Amino acid sequence: MYQLLSILETALNVYSFVLIIYILMSWFPGARESSFGEVLAKLSEPYLEPFRKIIPPIGMLDISPIVAIIVLQLAQSGLRTLYYLF
């Protein structure tokens, strides 16, 4: 059980970094159109899409990725709690 929770926590941590890299790539023109950017888009967009439907952009600023990362961090916190309960 500990190994499964540890693997899930690590996976959520890695996915958080994938999201952060994908978000930072928006600052560089053409970065998301590269092959690396397309791979990150295929990994990130299915998770980010529901947040974008719920949270509209504020002017030119899209805050939905921030909320998505916060949700991932809350999930990691919940896994840590489960880890210490068992």
Stockholm file with secondary structure:
# STOCKHOLM 1.0

chainA/1-86         MYQLLSILETALNVYSFVLIIYILMSWFPGARESSFGEVLAKLSEPYLEPFRKIIPPIGMLDISPIVAIIVLQLAQSGLRTLYYLF
#=GR chainA/1-86 SS CHHHHHHHHHHHHHHHHHHHHHHHGGGSTTSTTSHHHHHHHHHHHHHHHHHHHHSCCBTTBCCHHHHHHHHHHHHHHHHHHHHHHC
#=GC SS_cons        CHHHHHHHHHHHHHHHHHHHHHHHGGGSTTSTTSHHHHHHHHHHHHHHHHHHHHSCCBTTBCCHHHHHHHHHHHHHHHHHHHHHHC
//
